[in-house]
């Protein structure tokens, strides 16, 4: 597992890196203090980013927020030195998938990182499924509106309207949603006789 360790305190970061590197299955990369988090992720392509902040500092979440909004998005585990419910909520909103209090024993860090990666992938899958469901519902609504307008214009039943859209889609090797959207835009202002 490739871990990018970002910590504002270089001494603490070095100590944590040495402890983590004792586990041969972890490849730990320290964030250069002068590099941005996004640049480091682009360069090293880590499996997870471990962000360690010494105080409840919401400014430290800005780089996490920028990473979450970029195409380089990765799972992020946040370690803080004291529990703060408000910071935890802000951290999750910024894109953190694991919030941990710093006094976690080092032997427990690896399972925490693995669970953060699993949670991240689970969230991404659920989010993709949600977006697909929303798209399907939106397309169904568009097709239904187009059928209704066609039924009014042609004074026909729903089955006939659907057959017409399906036939058009097959004849032109296009999707029904495309035919329905085009029909709506071409007939939006036409009065029903």
ABEGO torsion letter per residue (X at the ends): XBBBBBBABAAAAAAAAAAAAABAABBBBBBBAABBAAAAAAAAGBABBBBBBABBBAAAAAAAAAAAABAABBBBBBBBABBBAAAAAAAAAAGBABBBBAABBAAAAAAAAAAAAAAAAAAAAAAAAAAAAAAAAAAAAAAAAAAAAAAAAAGBBAAAAAAAAAAAAAAAGBBAAAAAAAAAAAAAABBBX
